[in-house]
């Protein structure tokens, strides 16, 4: 019925699968999550500085939106009267 090699691979799958899931997967997950998370020390310590930077970014975004709208309007065909 069963040959030795089939028994070996069946036992390897039954024992090795959960062993991999318990030992290797959490270790890899911790390593990947640690590498993907942004370091907290990069945030500015001063809330006023953060507010100033956000306001500057908002101004830049508004400027970029106006510039893109001008380019889009210039590229549209003019309506015929």
MODELLER restraints for C-alpha pairs under 7 A, 6 or more apart:
rsr = mdl.restraints
at = mdl.atoms
rsr.add(forms.Gaussian(group=physical.xy_distance, feature=features.Distance(at['CA:44:A'], at['CA:50:A']), mean=6.38, stdev=0.5))
